[in-house]
Amino acid sequence: MIDIDEYYPLTPTQLDSYRQNGFIKLKNVLSPQTLAYFNSEFTRKVLELNTLHLSMEERTTYQKAFLQVMNLWQHSPIIKEFVFGQKLARIATDLMGVNGVRLYHDQALYKESGGGITPWHADQYYWPLSSNKCVTVWIPLQETSLNMGPLAFSVGSHQLEIGRNLGISDESEAYLQQALVKAELDELETPFDLGEVSFHSGWTFHHAGANITDICREVMTIIYMDKDMHLSAPTNENQLADWRQWCPGVEIDNLIDSPLNPILYQQA
C-alpha cells in the first residue's frame, strides 16, 4: 500500500511535545511497501547525481558525514510524487500550527559505511527565512540502528539563542557539544524503526553519529515552510547561496512563491 497521501492524525500531546521540545519522532508514518517502492528510485538518482567521489580519507568533516543530493523531485516524476505527497506536508502543517506549507527543498542524505559524524548544528543557519515556521522531516529508508548514525536531538534547544551563527563544522561540534551540556539540555538518541520519521524545527540543534556498519544509512528529507513565509535578508554566505538556489527570483521581504516553492498542503 502506497500511503503518501493518507491522513495521519496527531494528538494534542504530540503537538505539545513538538512545540516544547522542538522535534518529534512518529512511528508507522510510512508503510514498508511505500518505502520499498520509492527507495530504489531515491538511490538510483543519488548515485546518478552525486558529485562527491573523493575517498573518505580525502574528505572534509562535512563531506564525510553524507552524500548530499538536493531537489531530487526535479529529476524524477516518481520522487516528485513522493515529495508532493499530502501526508507528511499535513503533519508539518499541524505541528507548526499554520494554514499550509510550501516546499523549501528536498535532499537525500546517504551516510556511507564508514561515514563520519554529522556535527551539531541547526538547519536554519542556512535558510534566509523570515520566521521559525519551518521544519525538516527526516525519513530513514531502512530500519536505522544506533550504529548507523541516526539523527539525535537536543531537547528544547530551539529556544536557545546560542550557536546560531555556526554551520556544520568541527567548530560547531566542539562549541555546541559543550554549550548544550552547560545549558543542561537532554539529548535524545534512539534508533528508528522502519516507517518511523522525525520532524524537527529549523532552530533545533541535532547531530548524528558515524556509520560503523557495512550498510549505507539511506535517508530522504523534505524541508517545509509556512506557505506565507517571506524571504529575509541573508545574514551569511550560505543564506545568500540558498536564496539564489532555492528561492530564484524572489526579492527580500517578499513572499517565497517561486516555481521551486509550491504549496504542498493547505487547510480547506
DRENDO-1510 file (C-alpha; in Angstrom, 1 decimal, always signed):
<recs>
REC; n; res; u; v; w
REC; 1; MET; +0.0; +0.0; +0.0 .
REC; 2; ILE; +1.4; +3.4; -1.0 .
REC; 3; ASP; +0.3; +5.7; +1.7 .
REC; 4; ILE; +1.8; +9.2; +1.0 .
REC; 5; ASP; -1.5; +11.0; +0.9 .
REC; 6; GLU; -3.4; +9.5; +3.8 .
REC; 7; TYR; -4.3; +11.4; +6.9 .
REC; 8; TYR; -2.0; +10.8; +9.9 .
REC; 9; PRO; -3.8; +12.3; +13.0 .
REC; 10; LEU; -1.8; +13.9; +15.7 .
REC; 11; THR; -2.9; +14.0; +19.4 .
REC; 12; PRO; -2.8; +17.2; +21.5 .
REC; 13; THR; +0.0; +15.6; +23.5 .
REC; 14; GLN; +2.1; +15.1; +20.3 .
REC; 15; LEU; +1.5; +18.7; +19.2 .
REC; 16; ASP; +2.5; +20.0; +22.7 .
REC; 17; SER; +5.6; +17.7; +22.6 .
REC; 18; TYR; +6.8; +19.1; +19.3 .
REC; 19; ARG; +6.3; +22.7; +20.3 .
REC; 20; GLN; +8.0; +22.2; +23.7 .
REC; 21; ASN; +10.9; +20.0; +22.6 .
REC; 22; GLY; +11.5; +21.3; +19.0 .
REC; 23; PHE; +11.1; +17.9; +17.4 .
REC; 24; ILE; +9.1; +14.7; +17.5 .
REC; 25; LYS; +9.6; +11.2; +16.3 .
REC; 26; LEU; +6.5; +9.4; +14.9 .
REC; 27; LYS; +6.1; +5.7; +14.3 .
REC; 28; ASN; +4.4; +3.9; +11.5 .
REC; 29; VAL; +4.0; +7.0; +9.3 .
REC; 30; LEU; +5.0; +5.3; +6.1 .
REC; 31; SER; +4.4; +1.7; +5.2 .
REC; 32; PRO; +7.1; -0.8; +4.4 .
REC; 33; GLN; +5.6; -1.0; +0.9 .
REC; 34; THR; +5.8; +2.7; +0.4 .
REC; 35; LEU; +9.5; +2.8; +1.4 .
REC; 36; ALA; +10.3; -0.1; -0.7 .
REC; 37; TYR; +8.6; +1.4; -3.8 .
REC; 38; PHE; +10.3; +4.8; -3.6 .
REC; 39; ASN; +13.7; +3.6; -2.1 .
REC; 40; SER; +15.1; +2.2; -5.4 .
REC; 41; GLU; +14.3; +5.5; -7.2 .
REC; 42; PHE; +15.9; +7.6; -4.4 .
REC; 43; THR; +19.0; +5.5; -4.5 .
REC; 44; ARG; +19.2; +5.4; -8.3 .
REC; 45; LYS; +19.1; +9.2; -8.5 .
REC; 46; VAL; +21.5; +9.7; -5.7 .
REC; 47; LEU; +24.1; +7.5; -7.4 .
REC; 48; GLU; +23.4; +9.3; -10.7 .
REC; 49; LEU; +23.5; +12.9; -9.4 .
REC; 50; ASN; +26.2; +12.6; -6.7 .
REC; 51; THR; +29.3; +14.6; -7.4 .
REC; 52; LEU; +31.4; +13.6; -4.4 .
REC; 53; HIS; +33.9; +10.9; -5.4 .
REC; 54; LEU; +36.8; +11.5; -3.0 .
REC; 55; SER; +38.0; +8.7; -0.8 .
REC; 56; MET; +36.8; +9.0; +2.8 .
REC; 57; GLU; +40.4; +10.0; +3.9 .
REC; 58; GLU; +40.4; +12.9; +1.4 .
REC; 59; ARG; +37.1; +14.4; +2.6 .
REC; 60; THR; +36.4; +17.2; +5.0 .
REC; 61; THR; +34.3; +16.6; +8.1 .
REC; 62; TYR; +31.2; +17.8; +6.3 .
REC; 63; GLN; +31.9; +15.5; +3.3 .
REC; 64; LYS; +32.5; +12.5; +5.5 .
REC; 65; ALA; +29.0; +12.9; +7.0 .
REC; 66; PHE; +27.0; +12.0; +4.0 .
REC; 67; LEU; +26.4; +12.1; +0.3 .
REC; 68; GLN; +24.0; +15.0; -0.2 .
REC; 69; VAL; +21.8; +15.4; -3.3 .
REC; 70; MET; +19.2; +18.1; -3.3 .
REC; 71; ASN; +15.9; +18.7; -5.1 .
REC; 72; LEU; +15.6; +15.2; -6.4 .
REC; 73; TRP; +11.9; +16.0; -7.2 .
REC; 74; GLN; +13.1; +18.0; -10.2 .
REC; 75; HIS; +14.9; +14.9; -11.7 .
REC; 76; SER; +12.3; +12.2; -11.3 .
REC; 77; PRO; +8.5; +12.1; -11.6 .
REC; 78; ILE; +8.4; +9.2; -9.1 .
REC; 79; ILE; +10.3; +11.3; -6.5 .
REC; 80; LYS; +8.1; +14.3; -7.3 .
REC; 81; GLU; +5.1; +12.1; -6.4 .
REC; 82; PHE; +6.7; +11.4; -3.0 .
REC; 83; VAL; +7.8; +14.9; -2.2 .
REC; 84; PHE; +4.4; +16.4; -3.2 .
REC; 85; GLY; +2.6; +13.8; -1.0 .
REC; 86; GLN; -0.1; +15.2; +1.3 .
REC; 87; LYS; +0.6; +13.1; +4.4 .
REC; 88; LEU; +3.9; +14.5; +5.5 .
REC; 89; ALA; +3.0; +18.0; +4.4 .
REC; 90; ARG; -0.1; +17.9; +6.5 .
REC; 91; ILE; +1.8; +16.7; +9.6 .
REC; 92; ALA; +4.2; +19.6; +9.1 .
REC; 93; THR; +1.3; +22.0; +8.9 .
REC; 94; ASP; -0.3; +20.6; +12.0 .
REC; 95; LEU; +2.9; +20.6; +14.0 .
REC; 96; MET; +3.7; +24.2; +13.2 .
REC; 97; GLY; +0.1; +25.4; +13.6 .
REC; 98; VAL; +0.0; +27.2; +10.3 .
REC; 99; ASN; -2.6; +27.1; +7.5 .
REC; 100; GLY; -0.4; +25.3; +5.0 .
REC; 101; VAL; +3.1; +24.7; +3.8 .
REC; 102; ARG; +5.4; +25.3; +0.9 .
REC; 103; LEU; +8.4; +23.3; -0.2 .
REC; 104; TYR; +11.8; +24.8; +0.6 .
REC; 105; HIS; +13.7; +21.9; -0.9 .
REC; 106; ASP; +14.3; +18.2; -0.5 .
REC; 107; GLN; +17.5; +16.4; +0.0 .
REC; 108; ALA; +18.9; +12.9; +0.2 .
REC; 109; LEU; +21.4; +12.3; +3.0 .
REC; 110; TYR; +23.2; +8.9; +2.4 .
REC; 111; LYS; +25.8; +8.2; +5.2 .
REC; 112; GLU; +28.0; +5.6; +3.6 .
REC; 113; SER; +29.6; +2.7; +5.5 .
REC; 114; GLY; +32.5; +4.2; +7.4 .
REC; 115; GLY; +31.0; +7.7; +7.1 .
REC; 116; GLY; +31.8; +10.1; +9.9 .
REC; 117; ILE; +29.7; +12.1; +12.3 .
REC; 118; THR; +27.3; +14.8; +11.4 .
REC; 119; PRO; +28.4; +17.6; +13.7 .
REC; 120; TRP; +26.0; +19.5; +15.9 .
REC; 121; HIS; +24.1; +22.3; +14.1 .
REC; 122; ALA; +20.8; +23.9; +13.4 .
REC; 123; ASP; +19.4; +23.9; +9.9 .
REC; 124; GLN; +18.0; +27.4; +9.9 .
REC; 125; TYR; +21.5; +28.8; +9.9 .
REC; 126; TYR; +21.4; +28.1; +6.2 .
REC; 127; TRP; +17.9; +29.5; +5.5 .
REC; 128; PRO; +17.0; +33.2; +4.7 .
REC; 129; LEU; +13.5; +32.8; +6.2 .
REC; 130; SER; +11.5; +35.5; +8.0 .
REC; 131; SER; +10.2; +33.3; +10.8 .
REC; 132; ASN; +10.9; +30.0; +12.6 .
REC; 133; LYS; +7.8; +28.4; +11.0 .
REC; 134; CYS; +9.9; +25.8; +9.1 .
REC; 135; VAL; +10.5; +22.1; +9.7 .
REC; 136; THR; +12.5; +19.2; +8.3 .
REC; 137; VAL; +11.1; +15.7; +8.1 .
REC; 138; TRP; +13.9; +13.0; +8.3 .
REC; 139; ILE; +12.8; +9.8; +6.6 .
REC; 140; PRO; +15.1; +6.8; +7.0 .
REC; 141; LEU; +14.6; +4.3; +4.2 .
REC; 142; GLN; +15.6; +1.4; +6.3 .
REC; 143; GLU; +15.5; +0.4; +10.0 .
REC; 144; THR; +18.3; +2.5; +11.5 .
REC; 145; SER; +20.3; +1.3; +14.4 .
REC; 146; LEU; +22.4; +3.4; +16.7 .
REC; 147; ASN; +25.5; +2.0; +14.9 .
REC; 148; MET; +24.3; +3.5; +11.6 .
REC; 149; GLY; +24.2; +7.1; +12.9 .
REC; 150; PRO; +20.5; +8.0; +13.4 .
REC; 151; LEU; +19.5; +11.7; +14.0 .
REC; 152; ALA; +19.8; +12.8; +17.6 .
REC; 153; PHE; +18.3; +15.9; +19.1 .
REC; 154; SER; +19.0; +18.4; +21.9 .
REC; 155; VAL; +15.7; +18.6; +23.7 .
REC; 156; GLY; +14.3; +22.1; +23.8 .
REC; 157; SER; +17.3; +23.6; +22.1 .
REC; 158; HIS; +15.2; +25.6; +19.6 .
REC; 159; GLN; +14.6; +28.1; +22.4 .
REC; 160; LEU; +18.3; +28.8; +22.8 .
REC; 161; GLU; +20.0; +31.8; +21.1 .
REC; 162; ILE; +23.5; +30.4; +21.2 .
REC; 163; GLY; +25.3; +28.8; +18.3 .
REC; 164; ARG; +23.0; +30.2; +15.6 .
REC; 165; ASN; +26.0; +31.6; +13.7 .
REC; 166; LEU; +27.6; +28.2; +13.1 .
REC; 167; GLY; +27.3; +25.9; +10.1 .
REC; 168; ILE; +28.1; +22.2; +10.1 .
REC; 169; SER; +31.8; +22.0; +11.0 .
REC; 170; ASP; +34.4; +20.9; +13.5 .
REC; 171; GLU; +33.8; +24.2; +15.2 .
REC; 172; SER; +30.1; +23.7; +15.6 .
REC; 173; GLU; +30.7; +20.2; +17.0 .
REC; 174; ALA; +33.1; +21.4; +19.6 .
REC; 175; TYR; +31.3; +24.5; +20.7 .
REC; 176; LEU; +27.7; +23.1; +20.8 .
REC; 177; GLN; +28.7; +19.8; +22.4 .
REC; 178; GLN; +29.9; +21.9; +25.4 .
REC; 179; ALA; +27.2; +24.6; +25.3 .
REC; 180; LEU; +24.3; +22.2; +25.2 .
REC; 181; VAL; +25.6; +20.4; +28.2 .
REC; 182; LYS; +26.2; +23.7; +30.0 .
REC; 183; ALA; +22.6; +24.6; +29.2 .
REC; 184; GLU; +21.5; +21.3; +30.9 .
REC; 185; LEU; +19.5; +20.1; +27.9 .
REC; 186; ASP; +18.9; +16.4; +27.5 .
REC; 187; GLU; +19.8; +14.6; +24.3 .
REC; 188; LEU; +17.6; +12.1; +22.6 .
REC; 189; GLU; +19.4; +9.5; +20.6 .
REC; 190; THR; +17.4; +6.4; +19.7 .
REC; 191; PRO; +17.1; +4.0; +16.8 .
REC; 192; PHE; +14.5; +4.5; +14.1 .
REC; 193; ASP; +12.1; +1.7; +13.3 .
REC; 194; LEU; +11.1; +1.1; +9.6 .
REC; 195; GLY; +8.4; +3.6; +8.8 .
REC; 196; GLU; +9.3; +5.9; +11.7 .
REC; 197; VAL; +10.2; +9.5; +10.8 .
REC; 198; SER; +11.1; +12.6; +12.7 .
REC; 199; PHE; +10.2; +16.3; +12.3 .
REC; 200; HIS; +12.5; +19.0; +13.8 .
REC; 201; SER; +12.2; +22.7; +13.8 .
REC; 202; GLY; +14.7; +24.9; +12.0 .
REC; 203; TRP; +16.5; +26.1; +15.1 .
REC; 204; THR; +16.6; +22.7; +16.9 .
REC; 205; PHE; +20.2; +21.5; +17.4 .
REC; 206; HIS; +20.8; +18.0; +16.2 .
REC; 207; HIS; +23.6; +15.7; +15.1 .
REC; 208; ALA; +24.3; +12.1; +14.1 .
REC; 209; GLY; +26.9; +9.5; +14.9 .
REC; 210; ALA; +29.2; +7.8; +12.5 .
REC; 211; ASN; +28.0; +4.8; +10.5 .
REC; 212; ILE; +30.1; +1.9; +11.7 .
REC; 213; THR; +28.1; -0.8; +10.0 .
REC; 214; ASP; +28.6; -2.2; +6.5 .
REC; 215; ILE; +25.3; -0.8; +5.3 .
REC; 216; CYS; +24.7; +2.7; +3.9 .
REC; 217; ARG; +22.3; +4.8; +6.0 .
REC; 218; GLU; +19.9; +5.9; +3.4 .
REC; 219; VAL; +17.7; +8.9; +4.3 .
REC; 220; MET; +15.4; +11.2; +2.4 .
REC; 221; THR; +14.4; +14.6; +3.8 .
REC; 222; ILE; +11.9; +17.3; +2.9 .
REC; 223; ILE; +12.0; +20.9; +4.3 .
REC; 224; TYR; +8.7; +22.6; +4.7 .
REC; 225; MET; +8.0; +26.2; +5.5 .
REC; 226; ASP; +4.8; +28.2; +6.3 .
REC; 227; LYS; +3.0; +28.9; +3.0 .
REC; 228; ASP; +3.1; +32.6; +3.9 .
REC; 229; MET; +6.9; +32.7; +4.5 .
REC; 230; HIS; +8.8; +35.7; +3.3 .
REC; 231; LEU; +12.4; +36.0; +2.3 .
REC; 232; SER; +14.7; +37.6; +4.9 .
REC; 233; ALA; +17.9; +39.4; +4.1 .
REC; 234; PRO; +20.7; +36.8; +4.1 .
REC; 235; THR; +23.0; +37.0; +7.2 .
REC; 236; ASN; +25.8; +34.8; +5.8 .
REC; 237; GLU; +27.1; +33.5; +2.6 .
REC; 238; ASN; +25.2; +30.2; +2.9 .
REC; 239; GLN; +21.9; +32.0; +3.2 .
REC; 240; LEU; +22.8; +34.1; +0.1 .
REC; 241; ALA; +23.5; +30.9; -1.8 .
REC; 242; ASP; +20.3; +29.3; -0.6 .
REC; 243; TRP; +18.3; +32.4; -1.7 .
REC; 244; ARG; +19.7; +32.1; -5.3 .
REC; 245; GLN; +19.3; +28.3; -5.5 .
REC; 246; TRP; +16.1; +27.6; -3.7 .
REC; 247; CYS; +14.1; +30.9; -4.0 .
REC; 248; PRO; +15.1; +32.1; -7.5 .
REC; 249; GLY; +13.6; +35.5; -8.5 .
REC; 250; VAL; +12.1; +36.2; -5.0 .
REC; 251; GLU; +13.0; +39.6; -3.6 .
REC; 252; ILE; +13.9; +40.3; +0.0 .
REC; 253; ASP; +10.8; +40.8; +2.2 .
REC; 254; ASN; +8.5; +39.2; -0.4 .
REC; 255; LEU; +6.5; +36.0; -0.3 .
REC; 256; ILE; +8.6; +33.0; -1.2 .
REC; 257; ASP; +6.4; +31.8; -4.1 .
REC; 258; SER; +8.9; +30.9; -6.8 .
REC; 259; PRO; +8.3; +27.9; -9.1 .
REC; 260; LEU; +10.6; +25.9; -6.8 .
REC; 261; ASN; +8.4; +26.6; -3.7 .
REC; 262; PRO; +4.9; +25.3; -4.5 .
REC; 263; ILE; +2.3; +25.0; -1.8 .
REC; 264; LEU; +2.2; +21.3; -0.9 .
REC; 265; TYR; -0.7; +21.4; +1.6 .
REC; 266; GLN; -3.2; +23.9; +2.8 .
REC; 267; GLN; -6.2; +23.7; +5.0 .
REC; 268; ALA; -9.6; +23.9; +3.3 .
</recs>
